[in-house]
Amino acid sequence: MTTPEPYVGPTAAPVVQHHILSVLVENKAGVLARIAGLFARRGFNIYSLAVAPAEGHALFSRITIVVDADSAPLEQIVGQLNKLVNVVAITDLAPKFAIERELLLATIRTEVDEQTNLMEIIAAANAAIVDVDAHAVTVMLAATPEACDALERTLEGFAEVELHRTGRVALPRLGKVTS
Amino acid sequence: MKLTGAQALIKSLEESGVDTIFGLPGGAILPVYDPLLDSSIRHILVRHEQGAGHMAEGYAMATGRPGVALVTSGPGATNIVTPIANAHMDSTPLVVITGQVPTSAIGTDAFQECDITGITMGITKHNFLVQSASELPRAIAAAFHIATTGRPGPVLVDVPKDVSQSMMDWWWPSSISELDLPGYQPTVDINQADIDAAVALIEAAERPVLYVGGGTLKSRASQQLIAFAERSNIPVVTTLMARGAFPDSHPQHLGMPGMHGFYTAVMAMQRSDLLISLGARFDDRVTGKVDGFAPEAKIIHVDIDRAEFNKVRRVDVSIQANVKDALIALDASTSTVKNLDAWWKTLRSWQADYPLTYDPPTSDGPLRPQLVIESIARASAPGTIVTSGVGQHQMWAAQHWQYEEPGTWINSGGAGTMGFGVPAAIGAKVGRPDRTVWTIDGDGCFQMTAQELVTARAERIPIKVAILNNAYLGMVRQWQEMFYDERYSEVYLSPDLPDYVKWAEAMGCVGLRATNPQEMKDVIEEANSINDVPVVIDFRTDSSEKVFPMVPSGATNDEIMVHPSQRGKRS
């Protein structure tokens, strides 16, 4: 699942203080609504959100929430989240202690004379071509949020681009301590 | 043993120790009402589902046991949303069971369908939509466990009609681990390092104050509070939600803090160098403008809910624990306490200069509302339970009645729900039939939920209702007088419409009226002599009377306005 937030473009690049919360929840109906509702009514901002079944558990899901820690103290966000009965565990990952990845998919329609340029961009970004026809190419990039930002900005030069990004997922850096 | 879901639901309530349910049947909950006929549980048939919710709250606040309400789907469920929100704000343990349309009809906009788990997500501690009859015992057991442990609160269980109609093999969870709540850990061990840090602050403080909140009552910590306060000689304030947690007659009690708090209680916090918060949450009605609140005070914050720490005010030491355990630990670790004579000298001079006061009564009416409350208090037995609605009468009842023990003051604090008083009194009387229960109500509040007096009469629940009838929505009138240039907008109600005496009589109650101090004395005596039916008294009070002291909205507590007769004094 990806973030429900509308795509607002690369100029909305974050300057706010982000924090990553990796939240283990019971895999029950309405849990995502409980979390989204809590954030809405307490005035906490979600920057991005990713949900998937938790590793090795049919009963749990993992929700990775990138929160805007300027909208509320992180302690408040974690404290209130912890009170949700379906929330089992919360890991707070400070960005410098985390490995973060996002997935970017983009379909670019190009004239023939632009195709060489496009191929160079794709290669430079280490993106993969996953679909192609006579007029368009679809590329995929699984990379850091910054690398995804960079590719997105570069692709702005093309006239017709449809671009989707997922919420980010994260794990602690090996050998580093998380809080 | 094969049971229907409905039978399993009732049996689960019996297993949970329920003796009383407040409710009103309807289509989706119909199957559950049939096995109720065979149960030992008493059902109180209300006249409106909001009444059921507030009765359950009154029951819970008077007894410390969870209140239970049972209503149908759709409008039955939405009518109880206000009490659920109220219980959520005041951390009152409730279990609310709602009927739901059959599972096959959910999502089809069926008759009397509404998404009550969605609606109440933000105002319950948790809620359940039960998917099968075999899940019912666990859902009910979990609901009681969640409602009553940690920080208490309301839990809603939504039961589709086909779930209550289908068959299941009876079972009952034998331990908490069978409740399947992997994310719910309400209890924590006290961290001794936090206690030690708190003790160091207490031993160093020169102007400490024990800031006692509702959590002190919830954890039944009054005895521990009295013991710790007496040993440490620290002054005590009790918030609106904690009235009765520390005896009003105790010489160390400074009274209630907050927007309409006692001058000395407000100023003690304001000048304090250490606030020891016990199950309180730095509510805006207590702090006034937060930036100017108790500017020199360090904060020790005791709360079972760690999300309360640093929510409003940065704390210096937080102790996650229930208040009782924390007080025991603090008392055991505190050895030396500073001599607080200088602090007490200041406090005593404030008390001498700014006691709670009001204009002297006249002999020919209209009545002073404060005098009515003091007169009822004097004429009523010790341990009498008082409930109220919300507004001026609530503040006067909190100020002018002497609360000596826990569970004797029952009101709507956080939510400020008008109409709370009458149904809460009914619930309190059901839970504590040995006690006299008075409602101090306003005429505006009374009109919101008065129909539950029909319930009270029919169920033989003899509560006593004092309407302080000033013919206005009094608190709004007070604000319009003081802050809106006396431009009175939509606050006049009329003293005679409705006729409260006739209305009371139509509902099977005794209706009385008093317009001057002599009549007041007589009707209070008469009301206290009636113990078989509810009594309603229409006290005609002075509509220009205002609640003082008052901290204006948005002001710091330093800007407290005392009674006009005390202005210009210096301490």
Interface residues (C-beta under 8 A of the other chain):
Chain A: V25 E26 A29 G30 A33 R34 G37 L38 R41 P73 E75 Q76 G79 Q80 N82 K83 L84 V85 N86 V87 V88 A89
Chain B: T117 G118 M121 G122 K125 H126 L129 I146 L181 P182 G183 Y184 D305 R306 A307 F309 N310 K311
